[in-house]
């Protein structure tokens, strides 16, 4: 038996580093943040060198997402919600026209705002339409997506195109969408209470007036010149009362809801703005439910 000569001065053989997540892989790259060895599958490019998956996740968790002035997340594509709402309104209008038009379309019969049940002459003959008082509560929202004519929808959608993306950028996607839908329902509740119960009403004008109200309060809080917006609101008020068959009740309801929500968005203390804003939503929705219930009891 022979043995190789022993060299007392030889350095001990070193074990190559191995990836901390894949022990079977040798690697000579280390995470720039924690120093642990990582293989190519675990490398995430950093400003200098590479980081391991765990450090990347920790870093992402520590980065605070940017917020709008109202506290919402900054939209990735401001205007997306507004354009989607415009698309829904246009599709609903075309569908109503294609199926009989104003007064005859099944879509109109199903979705128009109607306080109490009434008999109407439609393309299918005489038909009894259930009103909100008889349980057709969906009409409080669906009426905001139907329009009486091309000028009606053109004006409303143009106003939504002008003001919607601006408010969407200020509020954030979620707050903006909830505010729009809440205002649309609030406008219908004003119609439910103040209009003749058998008077059909439709259109997004209530929600549009809410956008006016929110924009007015927010611009005032920011110190912007609101004279142009006040003039626009004044012109629309004149049109509301000068042109027949326009629901001043819906316009008033939307504008009041917009002012209230605008105040909550613009004046909520920064430390408690989310609480204040969602409390405002809650108060408005409680009012919607209570007033609707009382009006329903009155009509029944």
Secondary structure, 3 states (H helix, E strand, C coil): CCCCCCCCCCCCCCCCCECCCCCCCECCCECCCCCCECCHHHCEECCCCEECHHHHHHHHHHCCCCECCCCCECCCCCCHHHHHHHHHHHHHHHHHHHCCCCCCCHHHHHHCECCCCEEEEECCEEEEECCHHHCCCCHHHHHHHCCCCHHHHHHHHHHHHHHHHHHHHHHCHHHHHHHHHHHHHHHHHHHHHHCCCCCCECCCHHHHHHHHHHHHHHHHHCCCCCHHHHHHHHHHHHHHHHCCCCCHHHHHHHHHHHHHHHHHHHHCCHHHHHHHHHHHHHHHHHHHHHHHHHHHHHHC
